[in-house]
């Protein structure tokens, strides 16, 4: 199995980025900015969409990842039956805020990840000990001194309560793709993300390593590092923030869960 030494990751990362970019090219062939996708759209349980482009990208990634990382197992959104299609709805409607997100997990933790948003012209890259980057420029999450006035992204069901908090949060726009929503913390576009339950590994693994390398953290309300490739794929509520705000962000999430906010 591939290890996680910096030398191994440095050699692997360009291959992973190349494959992810090529997957993005496949998806872009079906994408129409501001218009419905040309891809055939079907629906699974709960009415969530899955497109012809999703399956084409999944097939491509399955074969290419077997080529560049033959010792690794494969887990993807389209290879298991799930109602979660975060970002697919945006893609199908012509919204540019979708992404191809892929990560390498070793020992239960992501060690390399790419989040590629071809319609936005943005590619996030992160690897253990090698840093985090957006379009080649290093990323360091801004370390805001206090939570008051922070830019916060939250589920629609929580927005009114959080907006009314005496902390004076600025409610930031909610990007459809959870991977991009999380990555934007590393880019300094907002400060805190609270995400509702039921995210899966493929939604968050690449963002997790990117955030860690940029000086931010992602966890469930317990506040411990997430473990991947578990028997149960579904997640609890997720909280992401720069290290300077992380403890206060966890406390905020617990207030929400306990109905104190």
SULPE-V586591 format. One record per pair of residues at least 12 apart in sequence whose C-alpha atoms are under 6 Angstrom apart, sorted by the first residue. I is the first residue (numbers start at 1). GAP is how many residues later the second one is. Records with the same first field share a line. If there is no record, write none. Layout:
I = GAP, GAP
This chain:
1 = 70
23 = 34
24 = 94
27 = 26
32 = 62
33 = 61
34 = 60
35 = 58, 59
36 = 56, 57, 58
37 = 55
39 = 12, 13, 14
40 = 12
48 = 35
86 = 91
87 = 89, 90
96 = 23
98 = 19, 79
99 = 17, 18
100 = 15, 16
101 = 13, 14
102 = 12, 104
103 = 102, 103
108 = 119, 120
109 = 118, 119
110 = 95, 99
111 = 16, 17
112 = 14, 15
113 = 13, 93
114 = 92
123 = 12
126 = 84
131 = 82
132 = 78, 81, 82
139 = 75
140 = 74
141 = 45, 47, 73, 74
142 = 46
143 = 99, 101
148 = 19, 20
149 = 19, 20
150 = 19, 20, 41
151 = 18, 19, 20, 21, 39, 40
152 = 18, 19, 20, 39, 40, 41
153 = 19, 21, 40
154 = 40
179 = 24, 25, 28
183 = 24
186 = 25, 28
191 = 50
192 = 48, 49
193 = 46, 47
194 = 44, 45
195 = 42, 43
196 = 41
197 = 38, 39, 40
198 = 36, 37
199 = 35, 36
200 = 33, 34
216 = 25, 26, 27
217 = 23, 24
218 = 21, 22
219 = 19, 20
220 = 16, 17, 18
221 = 29
